[in-house]
Amino acid sequence: QVQLVESGGGVVRPGGSLRLSCATSGLTFRSYGMGWFRQAPGKERECVSAISWNNGRTPYTDSVKGRYTISRDNAKSTVYLDMNMLTPEDTAVYYCAAQRGGTDYELRLVSQYRYWGQGTQVTVSS
């Protein structure tokens, strides 16, 4: 049984930082591309960053470039998202997802991900 469990969300002031973690089990983690997505109320789910099985990083949302960093620890079967200089526009539910293999193009697509976590809320507010 594959499980993805996000943690690390919460309420933070503008300019603050958070580290999200996504612990996985039940899959051969090193063979999977991993993505972080977010969905704000009334908006579509968007990919904010992804990392391929061989550590290729692909940020997709211009608004997070230079502020977010994705990383993975294959020994812990965990993917991370470090978020800095947070703004209220970053408020959303953040999800991690896994797809086996995955090209740079496929890592951008919600439809290519087979496994999803339950999401963690990030709220940026003063």
Summary of the structure (lengths in Angstrom):
residues: 126
radius of gyration: 13.4
end to end distance: 40.0
largest distance: 40.7
contacts: 390
relative contact order: 0.31
helix: 12%
strand: 48%
